[in-house]
């Protein structure tokens, strides 16, 4: 017997799960109704047609990406927490993020995280163009890192593999380096390392080292 007590949120939850697992092409009203154990007409009643459903999913994704709560005792620690949250959320919903991008809402989606970063660079004493440069550099680092991760994960098996390319015998000048590069990369560790290094440089007090954008 078809369910009749559905809510709009339940429909959106099920639709979001289908998109996360299989991509937007897998989201049909018939498949969604089957997942929920209800009639197709019930889906239409709650969310309208498929295009309206996709719009609702995009809007929900934008809202979800705005739920960022920095944690830490210092601006640098809180910036790292924003970076880790943003990376986690981007990786958790690639298909939904792609839908947001296709509808021209990427900048709006990233605004809350950008505002959180602005608050922290202000807390660290940065102002004006220098603060704007810091926010954008951190944001680009996060998004760029995720894109590289996704590209590596989707790439075909490499031959020769990294472990073969970095045989210690082939790098006699620094065997420990060769052994380290032969091991699989730890993306989480590298992410924290790169963001911490970038933030430390951007927040350092000697402003003369980093002239504002537009100056050599």
C-alpha positions in Angstrom: 0.0 0.0 0.0 1.4 3.4 -1.0 2.4 5.8 1.8 0.2 8.8 2.2 1.8 10.5 5.2 4.9 11.9 3.5 6.4 15.3 4.2 8.2 17.6 1.9 11.4 17.1 3.9 11.2 13.4 3.5 10.9 13.7 -0.2 13.9 16.1 -0.4 15.9 13.8 1.8 15.3 10.8 -0.4 16.0 12.8 -3.6 19.2 14.2 -2.2 20.4 10.7 -1.3 19.7 9.5 -4.8 21.6 12.4 -6.3 24.5 11.9 -3.9 24.8 8.2 -4.7 24.1 8.1 -8.4 24.1 11.7 -9.8 21.2 13.9 -11.1 20.5 11.7 -14.1 19.3 8.9 -11.7 16.7 11.2 -10.1 13.4 10.4 -11.8 10.0 10.9 -10.2 9.2 7.2 -10.7 12.4 6.1 -9.0 11.9 8.5 -6.2 8.4 7.3 -5.6 9.6 3.7 -5.5 12.3 4.6 -2.9 9.6 6.3 -0.7 7.0 3.6 -1.3 4.4 6.1 -2.5 2.7 7.1 -5.7 4.3 9.4 -8.3 1.3 11.8 -7.8 2.2 12.2 -4.2 5.7 13.3 -5.1 4.3 15.9 -7.5 2.0 17.1 -4.8 4.8 17.7 -2.3 7.5 19.2 -4.6 6.0 19.9 -8.0 7.7 18.7 -11.2 11.2 17.4 -11.5 12.6 20.8 -12.3 11.0 22.3 -9.2 12.5 19.3 -7.2 16.0 20.1 -8.5 15.6 23.7 -7.6 14.5 22.7 -4.1 17.6 20.5 -3.8 19.9 23.2 -4.9 18.4 25.7 -2.5 18.7 23.2 0.4 22.3 22.5 -0.6 23.1 26.2 -0.5 21.5 26.4 3.0 23.3 23.4 4.3 26.7 24.7 3.1 26.0 27.9 5.1 25.8 26.0 8.4 29.4 26.6 9.3 30.4 27.1 13.0 34.1 27.8 13.5 35.8 26.3 16.5 39.1 27.1 18.2 40.8 29.5 20.6 42.7 31.6 18.0 41.8 33.0 14.6 44.2 30.6 13.0 42.6 27.6 14.7 39.1 28.8 13.7 40.2 29.4 10.1 41.5 25.8 10.0 38.2 24.6 11.4 36.3 26.5 8.7 38.6 25.0 6.0 38.1 21.4 7.3 34.3 21.8 7.5 34.1 23.2 4.0 36.3 20.5 2.6 34.2 17.8 4.3 30.9 19.3 3.0 32.2 19.7 -0.6 33.4 16.1 -0.6 30.2 14.7 0.9 28.0 16.1 -1.9 29.8 16.5 -5.2 26.8 15.9 -7.4 24.7 18.4 -5.5 27.5 21.0 -5.6 27.7 20.5 -9.4 24.0 21.3 -9.6 24.4 24.5 -7.6 27.2 25.5 -9.9 25.2 24.8 -13.0 22.4 27.0 -11.7 24.8 29.9 -11.2 24.6 29.9 -7.4 28.2 29.0 -6.5 29.1 32.4 -5.1 26.0 32.5 -3.0 26.7 29.0 -1.7 30.2 30.0 -0.6 29.2 33.4 0.9 28.7 32.1 4.5 32.1 30.4 4.6 33.6 33.6 3.1 31.9 35.6 5.8 33.2 33.3 8.5 36.8 33.7 7.1 36.3 37.5 7.0 35.4 37.5 10.7 38.5 35.5 11.6 41.0 37.5 9.5 39.6 40.7 11.1 40.1 39.0 14.5 43.7 38.5 13.5 44.1 42.2 12.8 43.9 42.2 9.0 41.9 44.9 7.2 41.1 46.1 3.7 42.7 44.6 0.6 45.0 42.5 2.7 42.1 40.9 4.5 40.3 40.3 1.2 43.4 38.7 -0.3 43.8 36.4 2.8 40.1 35.3 2.6 40.4 34.5 -1.1 43.7 32.7 -0.9 42.3 30.4 1.9 39.2 29.8 -0.1 41.1 29.0 -3.3 43.3 26.6 -1.3 40.4 24.7 0.1 38.5 24.4 -3.2 41.6 23.7 -5.2 42.7 20.9 -2.8 39.3 19.3 -3.1 39.4 19.4 -6.9 42.9 17.8 -6.9 41.6 15.1 -4.5 38.6 14.3 -6.7 40.8 14.2 -9.8 43.2 11.7 -8.2 40.4 9.5 -7.0 38.8 9.4 -10.4 42.0 8.9 -12.3 42.8 5.4 -13.8 45.5 3.3 -12.1 48.9 4.8 -12.8 51.7 2.8 -14.3 54.4 3.1 -13.1 52.9 3.9 -9.7 54.3 6.5 -7.3 55.8 3.8 -5.2 57.8 2.5 -8.2 58.9 6.0 -9.3 60.4 6.7 -5.9 62.5 3.6 -5.3 65.1 4.6 -2.6 67.8 3.2 -4.8 66.9 5.8 -7.4 67.3 8.7 -4.9 70.6 8.0 -3.1 70.9 11.7 -2.1 67.8 11.4 0.2 66.5 7.9 0.8 64.1 8.9 3.6 62.4 11.3 1.2 62.1 8.6 -1.4 60.6 6.2 1.1 58.1 8.8 2.2 57.0 9.7 -1.4 56.7 6.0 -2.2 54.0 5.7 0.5 50.4 6.6 -0.3 49.6 10.3 0.4 47.5 11.1 3.5 45.1 13.8 2.1 43.7 14.8 5.5 47.2 15.4 6.9 48.4 17.2 3.8 45.3 19.4 3.9 45.9 20.5 7.5 49.5 21.0 6.7 48.9 23.2 3.7 46.2 25.3 5.2 48.1 25.9 8.5 51.2 27.0 6.5 49.1 29.3 4.3 47.3 30.8 7.3 50.5 31.3 9.3 52.0 33.2 6.3 48.9 35.3 5.7 48.4 36.3 9.3 52.1 37.0 10.1 52.6 40.6 11.4 55.3 41.7 8.9 52.9 43.1 6.4 55.7 44.2 4.1 56.3 40.6 2.9 52.9 40.4 1.3 52.0 43.6 -0.7 48.3 44.1 -1.6 46.9 42.7 -4.9 47.9 44.7 -7.9 51.4 45.6 -6.5 54.6 43.7 -7.4 
